[in-house]
Amino acid sequence: MLVEPFAGGGIISLTALFENIAERAVMAEIDPDIAAVWKCVVEGNALWLADRILGFDLNWESLEKELSAPREGTRERAFQTILKNRTSHGGILAKGSGRLRRGENGKGIRSRWYPETLAQRLRNLEGIVPRIHFLESDGLEVIQTYSERKDAAFFIDPPYTAGGKKAGKRLYTHSELDHKRLFSLCGTIEGGFLMTYDKTEEVIQMAEKHGFHHKSIAMRNTHHATMNELVIAKDMTWLDGNRPSGRRRMP
Ligand SMILES: C[S@@+](CC[C@H](N)C(=O)[O-])C[C@H]1O[C@@H](n2cnc3c(N)ncnc32)[C@H](O)[C@@H]1O
């Protein structure tokens, strides 16, 4: 079983399920807007959401009207979240994120709005939905709940706000996190875990205090700049023999 306590877009859980690497995935997310998307999907409304996307005529007027409408019900809230994600700079959902004015190829708000692709991705989810257990809750509580399960592997990708890092604050509505508590909870995990963080001295110190292994991984961000991310685990000997060949790209 895979546990992803800071799910966001849940790329690791989804990949593990599609590739049959995990039989089941427990995903948790605290942000009610993001949670609405997952709830909509697991409650059997993925096809409704796909149709809602296909039926939406995106222009400045329809976008402003849609995003300023009250968030009524899980399904409409899920649609608004996807719309905002696809039409704002860097897909940022947090307050203060601007709309894509020029976007890719000068196509503005339409530059990342691919209705057919989004709808197809949602349709594909139908096949794995029965294997997803989604929780709208605090990831720290979820780690605690599953920490004694020897058959649980955790992928932990928290907002990067440790060591004074600002990126997580700008990117996520819910960015405040008790990082020390997260590290302590990781120490109670009976199965395995893999955690990713921004590379800061404070994070390295917390990892070493708990006797975790850590490794610096090169990745490219959306501006194609190479940055180092830290991968932390209880035991990383397996990673040395299976080093990923490509660089990870931030979504
Ligand atoms: C770095 S992102 C995860 C990205 C994810 N790996 C993906 O594939 O999209 C961190 C996520 O954790 C969520 N989050 C922040 N604090 C949380 C908490 N206490 N419990 C659960 N989720 C939380 C944020 O809303 C954000 O979606």
The ligand as an ORCA input file, in Angstrom:
! r2SCAN-3c Opt
* xyz 0 1
  C       4.630     19.856     -2.673
  S       2.894     19.717     -2.839
  C       2.635     18.033     -3.307
  C       2.718     17.833     -4.798
  C       2.429     16.409     -5.209
  N       3.556     15.538     -5.007
  C       1.956     16.316     -6.669
  O       2.214     15.324     -7.323
  O       1.274     17.249     -7.136
  C       2.336     19.751     -1.175
  C       0.824     19.597     -1.006
  O       0.565     19.401      0.395
  C      -0.624     20.076      0.738
  N      -0.590     20.284      2.180
  C      -0.007     21.280      2.898
  N      -0.115     21.054      4.217
  C      -0.761     19.874      4.364
  C      -1.151     19.087      5.472
  N      -0.887     19.474      6.728
  N      -1.792     17.922      5.247
  C      -2.070     17.506      3.984
  N      -1.729     18.210      2.881
  C      -1.081     19.377      3.059
  C      -0.602     21.338     -0.105
  O      -1.903     21.882     -0.256
  C      -0.006     20.795     -1.423
  O      -1.040     20.360     -2.281
*
